[in-house]
Amino acid sequence: MTLTLASASPRRRELIARLGIEPAAIAPADIDETPFKGELPRDYARRMAREKAFAAKGDGHVLTGDTVVALGRRILPKAEDEATARQCLELLSGRRHRVLSAIALKSPDGTLRERSSETIVRFKRLSEEEIAAYLASGDWEGKAGGYAIQGAAEGLIAWIQGSHSGVVGLPLFETRALLKSAGFEIA
């Protein structure tokens, strides 16, 4: 059985390797990731994973994922610039938020299997100095909600409830179950 990982994320490659899976190919899907007006965060994450699965090119099975940081019904953007990252961190400071990770596995016959996880994360109240130091680290670049839990931001998080790997970008418990249900051999 072959697996194509439809993601450009090096974190997803590292995470799937923890399951003993080496993708035969890496083939990111190029889709429009704009949320629909009024779309809820969970629905958006699931739709993105599905759309990526059908848009990705690959032989065999295709695994895709999407991670969304949500503050209430609001979907926080991927931080592409420092101003966006700052705005996200200021919104998250001292508050709980949800990280929703959706994964989809498309079989060669077009069958789609899906799973998702939800993690609650709470940042400590961030000082201006802490925000400035985190922004200087560059860890926020291209990250949903303007932070990467596997980097310096981990020291700013008071607690999480749920899947740490889901916050990083690929919920391993759900991914393992999905791959096993498709017949992949995983210890």
Backbone bond lengths (Angstrom), bond angles and torsions (degrees), N, CA, C in turn:
res aa  C-N    CA-C-N  psi(-1)  N-CA   C-N-CA  omega(-1)  CA-C   N-CA-C  phi
1 M - - - 1.464 - - 1.520 108.42 -
2 T 1.317 115.49 134.89 1.458 119.39 178.42 1.517 109.61 -110.46
3 L 1.327 114.07 152.98 1.461 120.97 -179.48 1.515 109.16 -132.08
4 T 1.329 115.16 129.10 1.460 121.63 170.42 1.509 107.08 -104.10
5 L 1.324 116.64 128.31 1.458 121.75 174.81 1.518 107.00 -94.14
6 A 1.323 116.23 113.38 1.463 121.42 -177.16 1.521 108.92 -91.95
7 S 1.330 114.96 69.68 1.461 120.77 -178.97 1.516 109.61 -158.01
8 A 1.319 115.73 139.80 1.461 120.88 175.42 1.528 110.82 -88.66
9 S 1.327 117.06 -3.86 1.463 121.46 -174.51 1.525 112.28 -73.15
10 P 1.323 117.62 119.28 1.466 119.39 175.39 1.540 111.07 -65.25
11 R 1.321 117.34 -26.72 1.464 120.57 178.37 1.521 110.86 -66.02
12 R 1.322 117.55 -40.24 1.464 119.60 178.12 1.534 110.74 -65.47
13 R 1.332 116.74 -36.75 1.473 119.72 177.14 1.524 110.42 -64.18
14 E 1.333 116.25 -43.22 1.465 120.13 178.79 1.529 110.79 -64.06
15 L 1.319 117.08 -41.78 1.460 120.65 -177.91 1.528 111.83 -66.84
16 I 1.325 117.67 -44.13 1.466 118.56 -178.54 1.525 110.37 -66.95
17 A 1.321 117.29 -29.11 1.466 120.67 176.55 1.531 111.03 -63.45
18 R 1.324 117.38 -28.63 1.468 120.75 177.60 1.524 111.65 -64.39
19 L 1.321 116.91 -21.19 1.461 121.05 176.59 1.530 111.38 -89.71
20 G 1.332 116.55 1.31 1.459 120.76 -178.71 1.509 113.28 80.09
21 I 1.319 116.72 19.01 1.467 121.91 -179.20 1.531 109.34 -105.52
22 E 1.318 115.02 128.30 1.462 121.15 174.61 1.527 107.04 -113.61
23 P 1.325 118.08 109.78 1.462 119.39 -179.99 1.532 111.71 -59.79
24 A 1.320 115.74 142.04 1.463 120.54 176.83 1.526 110.18 -70.31
25 A 1.343 115.61 -27.45 1.466 120.31 -178.67 1.522 109.59 -152.54
26 I 1.314 114.46 155.48 1.459 123.21 172.70 1.520 105.66 -116.21
27 A 1.322 116.94 118.24 1.470 120.73 -175.49 1.519 109.82 -142.19
28 P 1.339 117.43 83.31 1.469 119.76 -179.66 1.524 111.70 -58.18
29 A 1.315 115.04 141.65 1.462 121.33 177.20 1.521 108.98 -89.13
30 D 1.303 116.60 136.18 1.460 121.76 179.49 1.528 108.31 -103.44
31 I 1.337 115.96 102.44 1.464 120.97 -179.60 1.525 109.17 -131.95
32 D 1.309 115.70 164.43 1.460 121.98 173.61 1.528 107.29 -77.09
33 E 1.328 117.06 119.64 1.462 120.95 -176.65 1.525 112.50 -102.29
34 T 1.312 117.29 24.40 1.459 121.40 178.97 1.528 109.90 -76.41
35 P 1.334 117.27 125.54 1.478 118.54 176.17 1.520 110.84 -65.51
36 F 1.327 115.37 146.89 1.462 120.08 173.89 1.517 108.84 -71.84
37 K 1.317 116.26 152.15 1.462 120.95 177.18 1.535 108.79 -58.03
38 G 1.329 115.88 125.03 1.458 121.83 178.20 1.521 114.75 77.83
39 E 1.333 117.71 3.87 1.468 120.29 -179.04 1.526 110.24 -68.63
40 L 1.308 116.31 132.81 1.460 121.37 179.58 1.530 110.13 -77.63
41 P 1.335 117.11 149.92 1.472 120.63 -175.78 1.533 114.58 -54.33
42 R 1.338 118.26 -45.64 1.469 120.58 -179.04 1.531 110.80 -63.11
43 D 1.318 116.29 -43.91 1.468 120.91 179.04 1.529 110.83 -62.93
44 Y 1.317 115.97 -40.14 1.458 121.09 179.49 1.535 110.66 -63.01
45 A 1.339 117.34 -47.90 1.467 120.66 -179.10 1.524 110.72 -60.14
46 R 1.314 116.71 -43.86 1.465 120.56 179.74 1.528 111.68 -65.37
47 R 1.322 115.95 -41.62 1.473 119.60 179.32 1.526 110.39 -63.90
48 M 1.339 117.24 -41.55 1.458 119.83 179.91 1.527 111.26 -62.78
49 A 1.328 117.43 -44.14 1.467 120.34 179.53 1.529 110.52 -61.76
50 R 1.336 117.44 -43.49 1.469 121.74 179.13 1.533 111.25 -63.30
51 E 1.340 115.73 -48.68 1.463 119.30 -177.59 1.522 111.41 -63.11
52 K 1.327 116.54 -38.53 1.466 119.54 177.24 1.519 110.71 -64.05
53 A 1.340 117.23 -39.42 1.468 120.93 -179.32 1.523 111.22 -61.22
54 F 1.319 117.43 -40.91 1.462 120.37 -178.29 1.531 112.73 -81.73
55 A 1.327 117.24 -21.85 1.462 120.47 179.67 1.528 113.08 -87.78
56 A 1.328 116.79 -23.00 1.463 120.71 -175.24 1.518 111.60 -72.20
57 K 1.315 115.00 144.98 1.462 121.60 175.61 1.524 107.11 -96.89
58 G 1.309 116.09 134.17 1.459 118.84 177.90 1.508 111.49 176.19
59 D 1.332 114.74 150.38 1.459 120.79 175.81 1.520 108.13 -87.78
60 G 1.293 115.77 153.71 1.455 119.73 177.99 1.515 111.59 70.90
61 H 1.312 115.38 -142.03 1.464 121.86 179.73 1.527 110.25 -83.08
62 V 1.322 116.19 147.49 1.464 122.04 178.30 1.523 107.96 -123.15
63 L 1.335 116.00 123.22 1.465 122.01 179.06 1.523 109.51 -107.95
64 T 1.331 115.25 128.73 1.462 120.50 177.77 1.523 109.72 -129.34
65 G 1.317 115.64 162.95 1.453 120.01 176.57 1.508 111.24 -153.47
66 D 1.318 114.39 159.59 1.455 120.39 174.71 1.521 108.18 -146.85
67 T 1.316 115.74 140.00 1.460 122.00 -179.65 1.517 108.90 -123.12
68 V 1.329 115.54 129.97 1.454 122.17 -177.15 1.523 109.30 -124.69
69 V 1.322 115.63 132.81 1.462 121.22 172.82 1.525 106.41 -99.90
70 A 1.338 114.85 125.06 1.466 119.86 -174.92 1.516 110.64 -126.23
71 L 1.298 114.83 134.59 1.456 122.88 173.97 1.523 105.37 -113.78
72 G 1.335 115.42 99.49 1.460 119.80 -171.47 1.515 108.30 66.16
73 R 1.318 116.77 -128.34 1.471 121.73 178.58 1.529 111.94 -89.61
74 R 1.313 116.34 -1.66 1.460 121.80 -175.81 1.525 111.21 -87.30
75 I 1.320 116.41 127.93 1.460 122.93 175.31 1.523 107.67 -89.46
76 L 1.340 116.24 118.77 1.459 119.08 178.03 1.526 108.50 -81.04
77 P 1.338 116.83 143.81 1.468 119.75 -175.50 1.527 112.75 -77.25
78 K 1.344 114.36 167.09 1.457 119.85 166.33 1.521 105.12 -73.82
79 A 1.303 115.97 132.68 1.462 119.49 -177.30 1.529 109.94 -80.22
80 E 1.303 115.61 109.63 1.462 120.95 178.65 1.527 111.36 -99.93
81 D 1.327 116.93 -11.24 1.463 120.71 177.03 1.534 108.57 -144.67
82 E 1.308 114.89 163.44 1.466 120.53 -175.34 1.528 112.61 -63.58
83 A 1.318 117.79 -35.11 1.463 120.86 179.78 1.529 110.79 -63.43
84 T 1.327 117.24 -40.72 1.462 120.91 178.09 1.523 110.62 -67.19
85 A 1.338 116.61 -42.70 1.463 120.50 178.33 1.529 110.27 -61.10
86 R 1.316 117.69 -43.36 1.466 121.41 178.84 1.528 110.75 -61.16
87 Q 1.324 116.26 -45.36 1.459 120.29 -179.85 1.533 110.47 -60.19
88 C 1.330 117.12 -43.62 1.472 120.76 178.65 1.530 110.51 -61.77
89 L 1.318 117.45 -48.19 1.467 120.69 -178.48 1.523 111.59 -62.46
90 E 1.318 116.95 -39.09 1.467 119.86 177.84 1.526 110.79 -65.01
91 L 1.331 117.20 -37.71 1.468 120.84 177.34 1.528 111.43 -67.69
92 L 1.329 117.38 -38.03 1.463 122.04 -175.82 1.519 113.48 -82.18
93 S 1.320 117.12 -18.27 1.464 122.17 -176.23 1.529 112.15 -54.60
94 G 1.339 115.66 120.54 1.461 121.29 176.25 1.514 114.66 72.62
95 R 1.318 117.95 9.40 1.469 121.20 -174.63 1.521 111.52 -123.30
96 R 1.321 114.25 158.13 1.460 121.70 172.13 1.517 108.48 -87.02
97 H 1.317 115.32 146.71 1.460 120.90 173.05 1.518 108.52 -146.29
98 R 1.318 115.91 169.03 1.464 121.58 179.61 1.519 109.92 -109.02
99 V 1.325 114.81 142.84 1.456 121.18 170.81 1.527 105.98 -117.10
100 L 1.316 115.29 118.56 1.460 122.27 -177.08 1.518 108.19 -108.71
101 S 1.325 116.06 122.98 1.457 121.13 178.20 1.514 108.34 -117.85
102 A 1.314 115.80 124.94 1.458 121.71 177.93 1.522 108.04 -116.63
103 I 1.331 115.63 140.64 1.457 120.57 176.41 1.525 108.21 -129.34
104 A 1.317 114.85 151.40 1.462 121.25 177.89 1.522 108.38 -139.10
105 L 1.319 115.34 140.67 1.457 121.98 177.96 1.526 108.02 -124.95
106 K 1.329 115.44 114.24 1.464 120.70 178.68 1.525 108.37 -97.30
107 S 1.321 115.69 125.29 1.464 122.17 178.08 1.532 109.39 -81.28
108 P 1.328 117.24 163.08 1.472 119.36 178.86 1.530 113.48 -57.22
109 D 1.333 117.67 -27.89 1.471 120.08 179.29 1.526 113.03 -84.80
110 G 1.351 116.75 3.33 1.458 121.03 178.23 1.514 114.62 92.53
111 T 1.344 117.33 -4.27 1.465 120.73 176.63 1.524 109.45 -64.17
112 L 1.317 115.92 137.95 1.460 120.45 -179.00 1.521 110.08 -115.84
113 R 1.328 115.37 128.54 1.461 122.50 173.31 1.525 106.49 -111.75
114 E 1.340 116.44 141.35 1.460 120.11 -177.05 1.520 110.65 -136.09
115 R 1.307 115.65 149.57 1.464 123.77 172.57 1.526 107.42 -146.51
116 S 1.322 115.41 162.45 1.465 119.30 176.04 1.516 109.39 -151.00
117 S 1.320 114.98 161.81 1.464 121.01 175.59 1.521 108.84 -136.62
118 E 1.307 114.13 155.62 1.467 120.62 176.54 1.519 107.76 -130.80
119 T 1.310 115.54 130.20 1.458 122.15 179.03 1.519 108.49 -125.97
120 I 1.315 115.21 137.14 1.463 120.96 175.55 1.527 107.22 -98.77
121 V 1.313 116.03 130.82 1.466 122.13 -178.33 1.524 108.12 -127.92
122 R 1.343 115.82 139.00 1.466 118.99 174.12 1.520 109.89 -127.18
123 F 1.335 114.06 122.69 1.464 120.84 173.13 1.521 109.18 -80.79
124 K 1.299 116.13 149.43 1.463 119.88 168.39 1.525 107.63 -67.31
125 R 1.310 117.52 167.49 1.466 119.29 173.73 1.528 106.43 -70.56
126 L 1.316 116.08 120.76 1.465 121.52 -173.80 1.522 111.47 -91.12
127 S 1.318 115.45 132.21 1.470 120.28 174.31 1.528 108.46 -81.29
128 E 1.305 115.57 164.71 1.464 120.26 177.01 1.528 110.07 -59.99
129 E 1.339 116.98 -38.04 1.463 120.86 179.34 1.532 111.36 -64.16
130 E 1.339 116.69 -40.51 1.463 120.22 178.99 1.529 111.49 -66.30
131 I 1.316 116.10 -41.30 1.461 119.89 177.88 1.527 109.95 -63.81
132 A 1.330 117.33 -45.58 1.465 121.24 -179.41 1.529 111.10 -62.11
133 A 1.325 117.23 -41.38 1.468 120.58 179.66 1.523 110.60 -65.93
134 Y 1.323 116.28 -40.57 1.463 118.77 179.68 1.532 110.27 -66.98
135 L 1.303 117.30 -42.48 1.462 120.10 178.14 1.527 110.77 -61.27
136 A 1.322 117.18 -38.39 1.468 121.15 179.18 1.528 111.69 -65.47
137 S 1.322 117.24 -25.98 1.473 120.79 -179.13 1.527 112.08 -68.40
138 G 1.336 117.19 -26.53 1.455 121.30 -177.79 1.523 114.25 77.92
139 D 1.334 118.07 -0.16 1.466 121.95 -179.57 1.527 113.11 -61.39
140 W 1.299 117.81 -20.30 1.465 123.44 -175.28 1.523 112.88 -77.46
141 E 1.324 117.81 -18.38 1.467 121.29 -170.29 1.524 112.51 -59.62
142 G 1.326 115.51 121.02 1.452 122.22 177.59 1.515 114.89 73.52
143 K 1.327 117.23 12.12 1.465 120.92 -176.51 1.522 111.00 -99.85
144 A 1.333 114.99 138.03 1.461 120.93 175.71 1.517 109.54 -59.76
145 G 1.313 116.20 130.60 1.461 120.70 179.89 1.519 114.17 74.20
146 G 1.322 117.88 2.86 1.459 121.55 175.70 1.514 115.56 78.19
147 Y 1.351 117.83 19.51 1.468 118.09 176.88 1.516 111.28 -150.71
148 A 1.335 113.98 157.51 1.464 122.43 175.62 1.521 107.40 -121.74
149 I 1.325 116.99 114.23 1.463 120.55 -176.63 1.529 111.87 -63.63
150 Q 1.325 117.74 -26.13 1.455 120.78 -177.43 1.523 112.67 -81.22
151 G 1.313 117.49 2.70 1.454 121.34 179.37 1.519 111.09 -115.97
152 A 1.316 114.90 -146.16 1.462 121.44 -176.25 1.524 113.15 -62.26
153 A 1.322 117.95 -24.22 1.472 120.94 -179.86 1.522 111.97 -63.35
154 E 1.326 117.22 -24.77 1.467 119.69 -178.60 1.523 111.24 -57.80
155 G 1.315 117.40 -32.15 1.461 121.55 177.90 1.519 113.63 -74.24
156 L 1.334 117.34 -7.03 1.462 122.00 179.82 1.526 112.09 -105.74
157 I 1.324 116.21 -1.74 1.458 121.00 -176.63 1.522 109.38 -97.50
158 A 1.332 115.62 121.77 1.461 121.30 -177.54 1.520 111.45 -72.49
159 W 1.330 117.63 -39.82 1.460 121.18 177.79 1.518 111.06 -166.66
160 I 1.344 113.67 159.23 1.454 120.28 171.47 1.521 108.40 -133.69
161 Q 1.306 114.91 151.83 1.455 121.88 174.94 1.521 106.59 -130.50
162 G 1.326 116.34 109.61 1.448 119.97 -178.76 1.511 111.64 132.43
163 S 1.304 116.38 -146.06 1.459 123.81 -172.04 1.529 112.37 -93.35
164 H 1.337 115.94 111.03 1.469 119.94 175.46 1.522 109.69 -61.54
165 S 1.345 117.49 -44.18 1.462 119.90 -179.16 1.534 111.33 -65.80
166 G 1.327 116.59 -28.22 1.462 119.98 175.66 1.516 111.72 -65.43
167 V 1.328 116.60 -36.32 1.470 120.55 177.81 1.525 109.52 -69.80
168 V 1.329 116.74 -36.06 1.461 120.45 177.73 1.531 110.24 -65.63
169 G 1.349 117.06 -35.57 1.452 118.73 176.10 1.518 116.96 145.41
170 L 1.353 117.81 -5.83 1.462 119.78 178.50 1.530 108.12 -152.84
171 P 1.330 117.65 103.74 1.464 119.73 -178.51 1.531 110.17 -67.90
172 L 1.329 116.97 109.48 1.458 120.66 -170.99 1.522 113.93 -67.20
173 F 1.318 118.69 -37.00 1.464 120.35 178.71 1.526 109.79 -59.46
174 E 1.317 116.72 -48.92 1.455 121.92 -179.03 1.530 111.51 -68.62
175 T 1.332 116.60 -37.82 1.463 120.71 179.39 1.528 110.51 -65.23
176 R 1.316 116.47 -43.35 1.468 121.46 178.15 1.533 109.80 -59.10
177 A 1.328 116.33 -48.17 1.465 120.49 -179.36 1.526 110.91 -61.54
178 L 1.301 117.14 -41.19 1.461 121.66 -179.15 1.532 111.06 -64.14
179 L 1.331 115.87 -46.28 1.466 120.27 -179.44 1.533 111.13 -66.58
180 K 1.322 117.25 -41.37 1.467 120.37 178.10 1.535 110.98 -62.66
181 S 1.338 116.65 -39.29 1.470 119.84 179.89 1.532 111.65 -64.79
182 A 1.337 116.14 -22.81 1.474 120.73 178.78 1.521 112.00 -91.51
183 G 1.344 117.20 -3.01 1.450 120.91 176.91 1.507 115.97 101.50
184 F 1.319 118.74 4.99 1.453 120.81 176.35 1.526 108.99 -70.60
185 E 1.318 116.28 141.35 1.462 120.46 178.27 1.517 109.01 -88.89
186 I 1.321 114.29 115.10 1.462 120.71 179.14 1.516 106.76 -132.36
187 A 1.295 116.67 130.62 1.471 120.74 -178.86 1.513 111.17 -66.70
